[in-house]
Amino acid sequence: MQIGAGEITSVDAVIGRTLYGLQDVELKRIAADAAPSIGSAPAGTPVGVVHSYLLPGSGRSSLYWMFLDQGGNAYYAEHATGRFDFDALHAQGVLTTEEQIEAEAEKNKPLEDKLIDAGKWIAIAALVVFAGVQLVPKLFSSSSSQSS
């Protein structure tokens, strides 16, 4: 499912997260295109914590997010690309599909690849330390000789 311009994620990853609208988001008591509006959540405010979702089907041309109000009654918001703030979802730990694939690949790397990656970072750190040890005394000695 596409949230923003290039952000694609799984709908299941959004459950339990708070959706924020980038624009006013119309709210309905029934998840149907023809259902009357019960109001809207203003842009930049929380629409609600996603409880579930309904896929397109009879009377629904697109996915609808399901939320529960304080009384436990369901209300819905139609999904549209660019309507919701992916940065807010990302801050809540939701990953794009690409990030999920990369994380899965990293997790499933063979031990020897993980050791090679760790070795690269150790080598870089060693070079930085070596350069610091070699250059710092020379900087101090040249500034000391200039002040004499």
N, CA, C and O atoms as a GROMACS GRO file, in nm:
protein
  592
    1MET      N    1   0.084  -0.116   0.000
    1MET     CA    2   0.000   0.000   0.000
    1MET      C    3   0.089   0.124   0.000
    1MET      O    4   0.188   0.130   0.072
    2GLN      N    5   0.053   0.219  -0.079
    2GLN     CA    6   0.133   0.342  -0.090
    2GLN      C    7   0.073   0.447   0.002
    2GLN      O    8  -0.046   0.478  -0.007
    3ILE      N    9   0.157   0.502   0.093
    3ILE     CA   10   0.113   0.605   0.186
    3ILE      C   11   0.140   0.743   0.127
    3ILE      O   12   0.050   0.825   0.114
    4GLY      N   13   0.267   0.766   0.090
    4GLY     CA   14   0.306   0.895   0.035
    4GLY      C   15   0.358   0.879  -0.105
    4GLY      O   16   0.328   0.780  -0.173
    5ALA      N   17   0.437   0.975  -0.149
    5ALA     CA   18   0.487   0.976  -0.287
    5ALA      C   19   0.564   0.849  -0.320
    5ALA      O   20   0.541   0.790  -0.426
    6GLY      N   21   0.654   0.805  -0.234
    6GLY     CA   22   0.733   0.687  -0.265
    6GLY      C   23   0.733   0.584  -0.154
    6GLY      O   24   0.803   0.483  -0.164
    7GLU      N   25   0.656   0.608  -0.048
    7GLU     CA   26   0.658   0.520   0.068
    7GLU      C   27   0.553   0.411   0.053
    7GLU      O   28   0.432   0.438   0.053
    8ILE      N   29   0.600   0.289   0.042
    8ILE     CA   30   0.511   0.174   0.032
    8ILE      C   31   0.537   0.085   0.152
    8ILE      O   32   0.652   0.056   0.185
    9THR      N   33   0.430   0.044   0.218
    9THR     CA   34   0.443  -0.041   0.335
    9THR      C   35   0.327  -0.139   0.340
    9THR      O   36   0.231  -0.128   0.264
   10SER      N   37   0.336  -0.233   0.428
   10SER     CA   38   0.230  -0.331   0.448
   10SER      C   39   0.119  -0.269   0.532
   10SER      O   40   0.146  -0.197   0.628
   11VAL      N   41  -0.006  -0.298   0.496
   11VAL     CA   42  -0.118  -0.244   0.575
   11VAL      C   43  -0.114  -0.299   0.717
   11VAL      O   44  -0.152  -0.230   0.812
   12ASP      N   45  -0.068  -0.423   0.732
   12ASP     CA   46  -0.062  -0.483   0.866
   12ASP      C   47   0.037  -0.408   0.957
   12ASP      O   48   0.020  -0.408   1.079
   13ALA      N   49   0.138  -0.347   0.898
   13ALA     CA   50   0.237  -0.273   0.977
   13ALA      C   51   0.178  -0.146   1.039
   13ALA      O   52   0.235  -0.090   1.133
   14VAL      N   53   0.064  -0.101   0.987
   14VAL     CA   54   0.003   0.024   1.034
   14VAL      C   55  -0.090  -0.001   1.153
   14VAL      O   56  -0.121   0.092   1.228
   15ILE      N   57  -0.135  -0.124   1.171
   15ILE     CA   58  -0.226  -0.155   1.282
   15ILE      C   59  -0.157  -0.124   1.415
   15ILE      O   60  -0.042  -0.162   1.436
   16GLY      N   61  -0.229  -0.055   1.502
   16GLY     CA   62  -0.176  -0.017   1.633
   16GLY      C   63  -0.100   0.114   1.630
   16GLY      O   64  -0.052   0.160   1.734
   17ARG      N   65  -0.087   0.175   1.514
   17ARG     CA   66  -0.015   0.302   1.499
   17ARG      C   67  -0.116   0.416   1.481
   17ARG      O   68  -0.229   0.394   1.438
   18THR      N   69  -0.073   0.536   1.514
   18THR     CA   70  -0.158   0.654   1.498
   18THR      C   71  -0.137   0.714   1.360
   18THR      O   72  -0.024   0.741   1.320
   19LEU      N   73  -0.247   0.735   1.288
   19LEU     CA   74  -0.240   0.802   1.158
   19LEU      C   75  -0.265   0.951   1.178
   19LEU      O   76  -0.353   0.992   1.253
   20TYR      N   77  -0.185   1.031   1.109
   20TYR     CA   78  -0.200   1.177   1.107
   20TYR      C   79  -0.229   1.216   0.963
   20TYR      O   80  -0.166   1.166   0.870
   21GLY      N   81  -0.324   1.305   0.945
   21GLY     CA   82  -0.358   1.350   0.811
   21GLY      C   83  -0.269   1.462   0.765
   21GLY      O   84  -0.235   1.552   0.843
   22LEU      N   85  -0.229   1.458   0.639
   22LEU     CA   86  -0.158   1.569   0.578
   22LEU      C   87  -0.256   1.673   0.526
   22LEU      O   88  -0.220   1.785   0.492
   23GLN      N   89  -0.380   1.632   0.522
   23GLN     CA   90  -0.492   1.717   0.481
   23GLN      C   91  -0.609   1.680   0.570
   23GLN      O   92  -0.602   1.582   0.644
   24ASP      N   93  -0.718   1.757   0.564
   24ASP     CA   94  -0.837   1.719   0.641
   24ASP      C   95  -0.881   1.580   0.597
   24ASP      O   96  -0.887   1.552   0.477
   25VAL      N   97  -0.913   1.493   0.694
   25VAL     CA   98  -0.951   1.356   0.664
   25VAL      C   99  -1.097   1.336   0.704
   25VAL      O  100  -1.132   1.348   0.822
   26GLU      N  101  -1.180   1.304   0.607
   26GLU     CA  102  -1.322   1.280   0.630
   26GLU      C  103  -1.340   1.150   0.708
   26GLU      O  104  -1.275   1.050   0.679
   27LEU      N  105  -1.430   1.154   0.807
   27LEU     CA  106  -1.456   1.038   0.890
   27LEU      C  107  -1.600   0.989   0.868
   27LEU      O  108  -1.691   1.069   0.845
   28LYS      N  109  -1.618   0.857   0.874
   28LYS     CA  110  -1.749   0.797   0.852
   28LYS      C  111  -1.774   0.689   0.956
   28LYS      O  112  -1.680   0.631   1.009
   29ARG      N  113  -1.901   0.661   0.985
   29ARG     CA  114  -1.937   0.551   1.074
   29ARG      C  115  -1.947   0.419   0.998
   29ARG      O  116  -1.938   0.312   1.057
   30ILE      N  117  -1.965   0.427   0.867
   30ILE     CA  118  -1.976   0.309   0.782
   30ILE      C  119  -1.868   0.319   0.676
   30ILE      O  120  -1.851   0.424   0.613
   31ALA      N  121  -1.794   0.210   0.655
   31ALA     CA  122  -1.686   0.209   0.556
   31ALA      C  123  -1.742   0.185   0.417
   31ALA      O  124  -1.732   0.076   0.361
   32ALA      N  125  -1.802   0.290   0.363
   32ALA     CA  126  -1.859   0.282   0.229
   32ALA      C  127  -1.845   0.418   0.163
   32ALA      O  128  -1.857   0.522   0.228
   33ASP      N  129  -1.818   0.416   0.033
   33ASP     CA  130  -1.799   0.541  -0.040
   33ASP      C  131  -1.920   0.634  -0.028
   33ASP      O  132  -1.903   0.755  -0.018
   34ALA      N  133  -2.040   0.578  -0.027
   34ALA     CA  134  -2.162   0.658  -0.025
   34ALA      C  135  -2.210   0.694   0.116
   34ALA      O  136  -2.308   0.766   0.130
   35ALA      N  137  -2.142   0.645   0.219
   35ALA     CA  138  -2.183   0.672   0.357
   35ALA      C  139  -2.164   0.820   0.389
   35ALA      O  140  -2.070   0.883   0.341
   36PRO      N  141  -2.254   0.874   0.471
   36PRO     CA  142  -2.241   1.016   0.507
   36PRO      C  143  -2.121   1.040   0.600
   36PRO      O  144  -2.080   0.951   0.675
   37SER      N  145  -2.069   1.158   0.592
   37SER     CA  146  -1.956   1.198   0.677
   37SER      C  147  -2.008   1.232   0.817
   37SER      O  148  -2.118   1.285   0.832
   38ILE      N  149  -1.928   1.200   0.919
   38ILE     CA  150  -1.962   1.239   1.055
   38ILE      C  151  -1.871   1.351   1.104
   38ILE      O  152  -1.876   1.390   1.221
   39GLY      N  153  -1.789   1.402   1.015
   39GLY     CA  154  -1.696   1.508   1.049
   39GLY      C  155  -1.561   1.480   0.985
   39GLY      O  156  -1.549   1.396   0.896
   40SER      N  157  -1.460   1.552   1.032
   40SER     CA  158  -1.327   1.530   0.977
   40SER      C  159  -1.221   1.559   1.082
   40SER      O  160  -1.244   1.633   1.178
   41ALA      N  161  -1.107   1.500   1.062
   41ALA     CA  162  -0.990   1.528   1.145
   41ALA      C  163  -0.908   1.632   1.070
   41ALA      O  164  -0.867   1.608   0.956
   42PRO      N  165  -0.882   1.747   1.131
   42PRO     CA  166  -0.806   1.852   1.062
   42PRO      C  167  -0.664   1.807   1.028
   42PRO      O  168  -0.605   1.725   1.098
   43ALA      N  169  -0.609   1.862   0.922
   43ALA     CA  170  -0.472   1.831   0.879
   43ALA      C  171  -0.376   1.850   0.995
   43ALA      O  172  -0.385   1.948   1.070
   44GLY      N  173  -0.283   1.756   1.010
   44GLY     CA  174  -0.181   1.765   1.113
   44GLY      C  175  -0.221   1.710   1.248
   44GLY      O  176  -0.138   1.703   1.339
   45THR      N  177  -0.346   1.670   1.263
   45THR     CA  178  -0.392   1.615   1.390
   45THR      C  179  -0.408   1.464   1.378
   45THR      O  180  -0.421   1.412   1.267
   46PRO      N  181  -0.408   1.393   1.491
   46PRO     CA  182  -0.428   1.249   1.482
   46PRO      C  183  -0.569   1.215   1.433
   46PRO      O  184  -0.668   1.271   1.479
   47VAL      N  185  -0.574   1.122   1.339
   47VAL     CA  186  -0.703   1.071   1.292
   47VAL      C  187  -0.748   0.964   1.391
   47VAL      O  188  -0.867   0.950   1.418
   48GLY      N  189  -0.653   0.888   1.444
   48GLY     CA  190  -0.680   0.786   1.542
   48GLY      C  191  -0.578   0.676   1.535
   48GLY      O  192  -0.491   0.675   1.447
   49VAL      N  193  -0.588   0.583   1.628
   49VAL     CA  194  -0.503   0.464   1.630
   49VAL      C  195  -0.572   0.359   1.545
   49VAL      O  196  -0.688   0.325   1.568
   50VAL      N  197  -0.501   0.307   1.447
   50VAL     CA  198  -0.560   0.209   1.355
   50VAL      C  199  -0.589   0.079   1.430
   50VAL      O  200  -0.500   0.017   1.488
   51HIS      N  201  -0.716   0.039   1.427
   51HIS     CA  202  -0.758  -0.084   1.491
   51HIS      C  203  -0.760  -0.199   1.390
   51HIS      O  204  -0.726  -0.313   1.422
   52SER      N  205  -0.799  -0.167   1.267
   52SER     CA  206  -0.807  -0.267   1.161
   52SER      C  207  -0.822  -0.193   1.028
   52SER      O  208  -0.804  -0.071   1.022
   53TYR      N  209  -0.853  -0.266   0.924
   53TYR     CA  210  -0.877  -0.206   0.794
   53TYR      C  211  -0.972  -0.294   0.715
   53TYR      O  212  -0.986  -0.413   0.743
   54LEU      N  213  -1.036  -0.235   0.616
   54LEU     CA  214  -1.124  -0.309   0.526
   54LEU      C  215  -1.074  -0.286   0.384
   54LEU      O  216  -1.055  -0.172   0.342
   55LEU      N  217  -1.053  -0.394   0.313
   55LEU     CA  218  -1.006  -0.385   0.175
   55LEU      C  219  -1.119  -0.340   0.083
   55LEU      O  220  -1.236  -0.348   0.121
   56PRO      N  221  -1.086  -0.293  -0.037
   56PRO     CA  222  -1.191  -0.256  -0.132
   56PRO      C  223  -1.286  -0.374  -0.153
   56PRO      O  224  -1.245  -0.490  -0.157
   57GLY      N  225  -1.410  -0.343  -0.166
   57GLY     CA  226  -1.511  -0.447  -0.183
   57GLY      C  227  -1.644  -0.383  -0.216
   57GLY      O  228  -1.650  -0.273  -0.271
   58SER      N  229  -1.749  -0.450  -0.183
   58SER     CA  230  -1.883  -0.401  -0.212
   58SER      C  231  -1.906  -0.264  -0.145
   58SER      O  232  -1.904  -0.253  -0.022
   59GLY      N  233  -1.926  -0.161  -0.227
   59GLY     CA  234  -1.949  -0.027  -0.176
   59GLY      C  235  -1.823   0.050  -0.139
   59GLY      O  236  -1.831   0.166  -0.099
   60ARG      N  237  -1.705  -0.013  -0.151
   60ARG     CA  238  -1.578   0.052  -0.117
   60ARG      C  239  -1.485   0.045  -0.236
   60ARG      O  240  -1.448  -0.063  -0.281
   61SER      N  241  -1.448   0.161  -0.287
   61SER     CA  242  -1.356   0.163  -0.402
   61SER      C  243  -1.210   0.158  -0.359
   61SER      O  244  -1.122   0.135  -0.441
   62SER      N  245  -1.185   0.179  -0.229
   62SER     CA  246  -1.048   0.174  -0.180
   62SER      C  247  -1.046   0.120  -0.037
   62SER      O  248  -1.151   0.091   0.021
   63LEU      N  249  -0.927   0.106   0.017
   63LEU     CA  250  -0.909   0.060   0.154
   63LEU      C  251  -0.964   0.164   0.251
   63LEU      O  252  -0.953   0.284   0.228
   64TYR      N  253  -1.023   0.117   0.360
   64TYR     CA  254  -1.068   0.205   0.468
   64TYR      C  255  -0.998   0.163   0.597
   64TYR      O  256  -0.994   0.045   0.631
   65TRP      N  257  -0.943   0.263   0.668
   65TRP     CA  258  -0.883   0.238   0.798
   65TRP      C  259  -0.993   0.240   0.902
   65TRP      O  260  -1.084   0.324   0.895
   66MET      N  261  -0.987   0.150   0.999
   66MET     CA  262  -1.086   0.143   1.107
   66MET      C  263  -1.023   0.189   1.238
   66MET      O  264  -0.913   0.146   1.275
   67PHE      N  265  -1.093   0.276   1.306
   67PHE     CA  266  -1.050   0.329   1.436
   67PHE      C  267  -1.162   0.305   1.536
   67PHE      O  268  -1.276   0.279   1.497
   68LEU      N  269  -1.131   0.313   1.664
   68LEU     CA  270  -1.234   0.305   1.768
   68LEU      C  271  -1.234   0.435   1.846
   68LEU      O  272  -1.128   0.485   1.885
   69ASP      N  273  -1.354   0.490   1.869
   69ASP     CA  274  -1.362   0.611   1.950
   69ASP      C  275  -1.357   0.572   2.099
   69ASP      O  276  -1.342   0.455   2.132
   70GLN      N  277  -1.369   0.670   2.186
   70GLN     CA  278  -1.356   0.644   2.330
   70GLN      C  279  -1.464   0.549   2.382
   70GLN      O  280  -1.443   0.481   2.482
   71GLY      N  281  -1.577   0.545   2.314
   71GLY     CA  282  -1.685   0.455   2.354
   71GLY      C  283  -1.672   0.316   2.294
   71GLY      O  284  -1.757   0.230   2.319
   72GLY      N  285  -1.567   0.293   2.214
   72GLY     CA  286  -1.547   0.163   2.151
   72GLY      C  287  -1.623   0.147   2.020
   72GLY      O  288  -1.628   0.037   1.964
   73ASN      N  289  -1.682   0.256   1.970
   73ASN     CA  290  -1.754   0.251   1.843
   73ASN      C  291  -1.658   0.274   1.727
   73ASN      O  292  -1.568   0.358   1.734
   74ALA      N  293  -1.677   0.198   1.621
   74ALA     CA  294  -1.589   0.208   1.504
   74ALA      C  295  -1.620   0.333   1.423
   74ALA      O  296  -1.735   0.375   1.410
   75TYR      N  297  -1.514   0.392   1.368
   75TYR     CA  298  -1.527   0.496   1.265
   75TYR      C  299  -1.417   0.470   1.163
   75TYR      O  300  -1.319   0.402   1.192
   76TYR      N  301  -1.435   0.525   1.045
   76TYR     CA  302  -1.350   0.489   0.932
   76TYR      C  303  -1.300   0.612   0.858
   76TYR      O  304  -1.362   0.718   0.859
   77ALA      N  305  -1.184   0.593   0.793
   77ALA     CA  306  -1.129   0.695   0.704
   77ALA      C  307  -1.080   0.625   0.579
   77ALA      O  308  -1.010   0.524   0.586
   78GLU      N  309  -1.116   0.679   0.465
   78GLU     CA  310  -1.075   0.620   0.338
   78GLU      C  311  -0.927   0.648   0.314
   78GLU      O  312  -0.879   0.759   0.338
   79HIS      N  313  -0.857   0.547   0.267
   79HIS     CA  314  -0.715   0.565   0.235
   79HIS      C  315  -0.701   0.625   0.095
   79HIS      O  316  -0.772   0.587   0.002
   80ALA      N  317  -0.609   0.719   0.083
   80ALA     CA  318  -0.570   0.774  -0.047
   80ALA      C  319  -0.422   0.808  -0.037
   80ALA      O  320  -0.377   0.859   0.065
   81THR      N  321  -0.347   0.780  -0.143
   81THR     CA  322  -0.204   0.811  -0.144
   81THR      C  323  -0.183   0.960  -0.116
   81THR      O  324  -0.246   1.045  -0.179
   82GLY      N  325  -0.095   0.990  -0.023
   82GLY     CA  326  -0.063   1.128   0.011
   82GLY      C  327  -0.155   1.190   0.115
   82GLY      O  328  -0.134   1.304   0.154
   83ARG      N  329  -0.256   1.118   0.161
   83ARG     CA  330  -0.351   1.172   0.260
   83ARG      C  331  -0.294   1.165   0.401
   83ARG      O  332  -0.325   1.250   0.484
   84PHE      N  333  -0.211   1.065   0.428
   84PHE     CA  334  -0.160   1.045   0.563
   84PHE      C  335  -0.009   1.068   0.569
   84PHE      O  336   0.061   1.054   0.469
   85ASP      N  337   0.038   1.104   0.686
   85ASP     CA  338   0.178   1.142   0.707
   85ASP      C  339   0.264   1.019   0.733
   85ASP      O  340   0.260   0.962   0.842
   86PHE      N  341   0.344   0.978   0.632
   86PHE     CA  342   0.430   0.861   0.650
   86PHE      C  343   0.542   0.890   0.748
   86PHE      O  344   0.584   0.799   0.820
   87ASP      N  345   0.592   1.012   0.755
   87ASP     CA  346   0.699   1.044   0.849
   87ASP      C  347   0.654   1.015   0.993
   87ASP      O  348   0.733   0.967   1.075
   88ALA      N  349   0.528   1.045   1.023
   88ALA     CA  350   0.475   1.017   1.157
   88ALA      C  351   0.469   0.866   1.180
   88ALA      O  352   0.498   0.820   1.291
   89LEU      N  353   0.432   0.790   1.079
   89LEU     CA  354   0.431   0.643   1.092
   89LEU      C  355   0.573   0.590   1.108
   89LEU      O  356   0.599   0.501   1.188
   90HIS      N  357   0.664   0.645   1.030
   90HIS     CA  358   0.805   0.602   1.036
   90HIS      C  359   0.860   0.627   1.176
   90HIS      O  360   0.934   0.545   1.229
   91ALA      N  361   0.824   0.741   1.236
   91ALA     CA  362   0.869   0.773   1.372
   91ALA      C  363   0.813   0.674   1.474
   91ALA      O  364   0.869   0.659   1.583
   92GLN      N  365   0.703   0.607   1.439
   92GLN     CA  366   0.642   0.507   1.527
   92GLN      C  367   0.696   0.366   1.498
   92GLN      O  368   0.650   0.268   1.556
   93GLY      N  369   0.794   0.357   1.409
   93GLY     CA  370   0.858   0.229   1.382
   93GLY      C  371   0.811   0.157   1.257
   93GLY      O  372   0.855   0.045   1.230
   94VAL      N  373   0.723   0.217   1.180
   94VAL     CA  374   0.675   0.154   1.057
   94VAL      C  375   0.783   0.170   0.950
   94VAL      O  376   0.832   0.280   0.926
   95LEU      N  377   0.820   0.059   0.887
   95LEU     CA  378   0.922   0.060   0.783
   95LEU      C  379   0.858   0.052   0.646
   95LEU      O  380   0.750  -0.005   0.629
   96THR      N  381   0.927   0.109   0.547
   96THR     CA  382   0.882   0.090   0.410
   96THR      C  383   0.909  -0.055   0.372
   96THR      O  384   0.984  -0.124   0.440
   97THR      N  385   0.848  -0.100   0.265
   97THR     CA  386   0.871  -0.236   0.218
   97THR      C  387   1.018  -0.257   0.188
   97THR      O  388   1.074  -0.363   0.218
   98GLU      N  389   1.082  -0.158   0.129
   98GLU     CA  390   1.225  -0.167   0.096
   98GLU      C  391   1.308  -0.182   0.223
   98GLU      O  392   1.400  -0.264   0.228
   99GLU      N  393   1.276  -0.103   0.327
   99GLU     CA  394   1.348  -0.113   0.454
   99GLU      C  395   1.326  -0.250   0.519
   99GLU      O  396   1.418  -0.306   0.579
  100GLN      N  397   1.204  -0.304   0.508
  100GLN     CA  398   1.175  -0.436   0.563
  100GLN      C  399   1.258  -0.543   0.493
  100GLN      O  400   1.310  -0.634   0.557
  101ILE      N  401   1.269  -0.533   0.361
  101ILE     CA  402   1.348  -0.629   0.284
  101ILE      C  403   1.495  -0.621   0.323
  101ILE      O  404   1.560  -0.723   0.341
  102GLU      N  405   1.547  -0.498   0.337
  102GLU     CA  406   1.687  -0.480   0.376
  102GLU      C  407   1.713  -0.535   0.516
  102GLU      O  408   1.814  -0.601   0.540
  103ALA      N  409   1.620  -0.510   0.610
  103ALA     CA  410   1.636  -0.560   0.747
  103ALA      C  411   1.633  -0.712   0.749
  103ALA      O  412   1.710  -0.775   0.822
  104GLU      N  413   1.544  -0.770   0.670
  104GLU     CA  414   1.535  -0.916   0.662
  104GLU      C  415   1.662  -0.975   0.602
  104GLU      O  416   1.712  -1.078   0.648
  105ALA      N  417   1.714  -0.910   0.498
  105ALA     CA  418   1.838  -0.957   0.435
  105ALA      C  419   1.955  -0.949   0.533
  105ALA      O  420   2.037  -1.040   0.539
  106GLU      N  421   1.961  -0.840   0.608
  106GLU     CA  422   2.068  -0.823   0.707
  106GLU      C  423   2.058  -0.930   0.816
  106GLU      O  424   2.159  -0.986   0.858
  107LYS      N  425   1.936  -0.957   0.858
  107LYS     CA  426   1.913  -1.057   0.963
  107LYS      C  427   1.952  -1.196   0.915
  107LYS      O  428   2.001  -1.278   0.994
  108ASN      N  429   1.932  -1.224   0.788
  108ASN     CA  430   1.958  -1.357   0.734
  108ASN      C  431   2.097  -1.373   0.671
  108ASN      O  432   2.126  -1.476   0.610
  109LYS      N  433   2.182  -1.271   0.688
  109LYS     CA  434   2.319  -1.280   0.634
  109LYS      C  435   2.393  -1.396   0.700
  109LYS      O  436   2.376  -1.421   0.819
  110PRO      N  437   2.476  -1.465   0.622
  110PRO     CA  438   2.559  -1.570   0.682
  110PRO      C  439   2.659  -1.509   0.781
  110PRO      O  440   2.695  -1.392   0.769
  111LEU      N  441   2.704  -1.588   0.876
  111LEU     CA  442   2.796  -1.541   0.979
  111LEU      C  443   2.922  -1.480   0.919
  111LEU      O  444   2.971  -1.378   0.967
  112GLU      N  445   2.976  -1.544   0.814
  112GLU     CA  446   3.101  -1.491   0.756
  112GLU      C  447   3.082  -1.351   0.698
  112GLU      O  448   3.173  -1.269   0.704
  113ASP      N  449   2.963  -1.322   0.641
  113ASP     CA  450   2.936  -1.187   0.590
  113ASP      C  451   2.927  -1.086   0.704
  113ASP      O  452   2.974  -0.973   0.692
  114LYS      N  453   2.866  -1.128   0.815
  114LYS     CA  454   2.856  -1.038   0.930
  114LYS      C  455   2.994  -1.009   0.986
  114LYS      O  456   3.023  -0.896   1.027
  115LEU      N  457   3.081  -1.112   0.989
  115LEU     CA  458   3.217  -1.092   1.038
  115LEU      C  459   3.297  -1.000   0.946
  115LEU      O  460   3.374  -0.916   0.994
  116ILE      N  461   3.278  -1.014   0.816
  116ILE     CA  462   3.347  -0.926   0.720
  116ILE      C  463   3.302  -0.782   0.740
  116ILE      O  464   3.384  -0.690   0.742
  117ASP      N  465   3.168  -0.760   0.757
  117ASP     CA  466   3.116  -0.625   0.781
  117ASP      C  467   3.174  -0.566   0.910
  117ASP      O  468   3.214  -0.450   0.912
  118ALA      N  469   3.180  -0.648   1.016
  118ALA     CA  470   3.237  -0.601   1.143
  118ALA      C  471   3.385  -0.568   1.126
  118ALA      O  472   3.434  -0.470   1.181
  119GLY      N  473   3.455  -0.651   1.051
  119GLY     CA  474   3.598  -0.628   1.027
  119GLY      C  475   3.623  -0.498   0.954
  119GLY      O  476   3.720  -0.428   0.982
  120LYS      N  477   3.535  -0.464   0.860
  120LYS     CA  478   3.549  -0.337   0.787
  120LYS      C  479   3.541  -0.219   0.883
  120LYS      O  480   3.620  -0.125   0.874
  121TRP      N  481   3.444  -0.224   0.975
  121TRP     CA  482   3.428  -0.113   1.070
  121TRP      C  483   3.546  -0.107   1.166
  121TRP      O  484   3.590   0.002   1.204
  122ILE      N  485   3.597  -0.221   1.206
  122ILE     CA  486   3.713  -0.224   1.295
  122ILE      C  487   3.835  -0.164   1.223
  122ILE      O  488   3.912  -0.089   1.283
  123ALA      N  489   3.852  -0.198   1.095
  123ALA     CA  490   3.964  -0.145   1.018
  123ALA      C  491   3.953   0.007   1.003
  123ALA      O  492   4.053   0.078   1.015
  124ILE      N  493   3.833   0.057   0.977
  124ILE     CA  494   3.813   0.202   0.964
  124ILE      C  495   3.845   0.271   1.096
  124ILE      O  496   3.912   0.374   1.098
  125ALA      N  497   3.797   0.214   1.207
  125ALA     CA  498   3.823   0.273   1.339
  125ALA      C  499   3.973   0.272   1.368
  125ALA      O  500   4.026   0.369   1.422
  126ALA      N  501   4.041   0.163   1.334
  126ALA     CA  502   4.185   0.154   1.358
  126ALA      C  503   4.260   0.259   1.278
  126ALA      O  504   4.354   0.320   1.329
  127LEU      N  505   4.220   0.281   1.153
  127LEU     CA  506   4.284   0.384   1.071
  127LEU      C  507   4.265   0.524   1.130
  127LEU      O  508   4.358   0.604   1.132
  128VAL      N  509   4.145   0.551   1.178
  128VAL     CA  510   4.118   0.682   1.239
  128VAL      C  511   4.203   0.701   1.364
  128VAL      O  512   4.262   0.808   1.384
  129VAL      N  513   4.211   0.599   1.447
  129VAL     CA  514   4.292   0.608   1.569
  129VAL      C  515   4.440   0.624   1.532
  129VAL      O  516   4.509   0.707   1.590
  130PHE      N  517   4.488   0.546   1.437
  130PHE     CA  518   4.627   0.554   1.394
  130PHE      C  519   4.659   0.694   1.342
  130PHE      O  520   4.762   0.753   1.378
  131ALA      N  521   4.572   0.747   1.258
  131ALA     CA  522   4.594   0.881   1.203
  131ALA      C  523   4.596   0.984   1.316
  131ALA      O  524   4.677   1.076   1.315
  132GLY      N  525   4.506   0.968   1.412
  132GLY     CA  526   4.502   1.062   1.525
  132GLY      C  527   4.629   1.055   1.607
  132GLY      O  528   4.683   1.158   1.647
  133VAL      N  529   4.678   0.936   1.632
  133VAL     CA  530   4.801   0.917   1.710
  133VAL      C  531   4.921   0.977   1.636
  133VAL      O  532   5.010   1.034   1.699
  134GLN      N  533   4.924   0.964   1.505
  134GLN     CA  534   5.036   1.015   1.426
  134GLN      C  535   5.030   1.166   1.407
  134GLN      O  536   5.133   1.232   1.411
  135LEU      N  537   4.910   1.221   1.387
  135LEU     CA  538   4.898   1.363   1.353
  135LEU      C  539   4.892   1.456   1.474
  135LEU      O  540   4.946   1.566   1.469
  136VAL      N  541   4.827   1.415   1.581
  136VAL     CA  542   4.810   1.504   1.696
  136VAL      C  543   4.944   1.548   1.755
  136VAL      O  544   4.962   1.668   1.778
  137PRO      N  545   5.039   1.459   1.779
  137PRO     CA  546   5.168   1.506   1.833
  137PRO      C  547   5.239   1.603   1.737
  137PRO      O  548   5.302   1.699   1.781
  138LYS      N  549   5.228   1.579   1.607
  138LYS     CA  550   5.293   1.668   1.511
  138LYS      C  551   5.227   1.806   1.512
  138LYS      O  552   5.295   1.907   1.497
  139LEU      N  553   5.096   1.809   1.528
  139LEU     CA  554   5.028   1.940   1.536
  139LEU      C  555   5.071   2.017   1.660
  139LEU      O  556   5.095   2.137   1.653
  140PHE      N  557   5.080   1.948   1.772
  140PHE     CA  558   5.120   2.016   1.895
  140PHE      C  559   5.266   2.057   1.892
  140PHE      O  560   5.301   2.163   1.943
  141SER      N  561   5.352   1.975   1.832
  141SER     CA  562   5.495   2.008   1.829
  141SER      C  563   5.520   2.126   1.735
  141SER      O  564   5.606   2.209   1.761
  142SER      N  565   5.444   2.133   1.624
  142SER     CA  566   5.465   2.246   1.531
  142SER      C  567   5.409   2.375   1.592
  142SER      O  568   5.466   2.482   1.569
  143SER      N  569   5.301   2.367   1.668
  143SER     CA  570   5.249   2.490   1.729
  143SER      C  571   5.336   2.532   1.845
  143SER      O  572   5.345   2.652   1.873
  144SER      N  573   5.402   2.438   1.913
  144SER     CA  574   5.492   2.471   2.025
  144SER      C  575   5.618   2.539   1.972
  144SER      O  576   5.666   2.634   2.032
  145SER      N  577   5.672   2.490   1.858
  145SER     CA  578   5.795   2.547   1.804
  145SER      C  579   5.769   2.685   1.745
  145SER      O  580   5.860   2.768   1.742
  146GLN      N  581   5.648   2.711   1.698
  146GLN     CA  582   5.617   2.843   1.642
  146GLN      C  583   5.601   2.947   1.751
  146GLN      O  584   5.633   3.064   1.729
  147SER      N  585   5.554   2.907   1.870
  147SER     CA  586   5.534   3.004   1.978
  147SER      C  587   5.664   3.038   2.050
  147SER      O  588   5.665   3.133   2.127
  148SER      N  589   5.775   2.964   2.028
  148SER     CA  590   5.902   2.991   2.095
  148SER      C  591   5.974   3.106   2.034
  148SER      O  592   6.083   3.141   2.079
   0.00000   0.00000   0.00000
